[in-house]
Amino acid sequence: MSHLQGGFGPPAPPAPAPDIPELELGESYAARAERLGTYVLLTGTVVTASVAGTALILRDRRRRRTVNPAKL
């Protein structure tokens, strides 16, 4: 038998079993609080941007409706 075919020496011992963590089916209180905090922060950002954008649109619309005396 050639040295390229293997089979020399005793067989290797079996590898140890992998360490598998327990499966959690729920979410922890900290994970829930973090998720809800993210939702609140994003909702506040969207509402603030919407109010600011609406204010700018209304301001620009009012400026266009007023008559500029310098242009008369």
N, C-alpha and C positions, 0 to 999 in steps of 0.2 A: 504494500500500500504506500502511495506517495505521501509526502508531507503536505501536499496541497489539498488532499482529500479530507483531512481532519481525522478525528477518531483517536488521537493520541491523548493519553492521560485520563484521569477520572472525570466523569461528567461534572459540570458546574452545579453548585447547590442552587436550589430554587430561590428566586428573588423574593424579598419580603413583600407582603401585601401592601398596597397603597393605603395611606391614611386618608380616609374620606370623611369630611365633616358632616354633621347631622343636617338633614334637610329641614329648613324652616318654612312652614306653609303660611304663616302670617307675617305681619310687619311689626317691628318693634315700635315702642312709643316714640323713641328718638327719630326713627325713619319717618313716621307719620307726621311728627311735628315739623321736620325738615321739609317734607313734601307740601304740607299746608302753608308753611311760611313762604315757600317759593311761589305758590299760587297767589297768595295775598300780595307779595311784592310785584309780581308780573301784572296782576289786575290793577294795582295802584298806578303802575307805570303807564298802562294802556289808557286808563281813565284820565290821568294827568295830560298825556299827549293829546287825547281827544278834546279835552276842554281847551287846551292852549291852541290847538289847530282851529277849533270852532271860533275862538276869540279873534284869531288873526283873520279868518275869512270874513267875519262880521265887520271888523274894523276896515278892511280893504273895500268891502261892499259899500259901507257908509262914505268912505272917501270918494268913491266914484260918483255917488249920487249928489254930493254937494257941488254947488256952482263955485268955480274959482273966479273971483272978481278981476283978477289980473288978466284973465283970458278974454274978457268981454270987450 
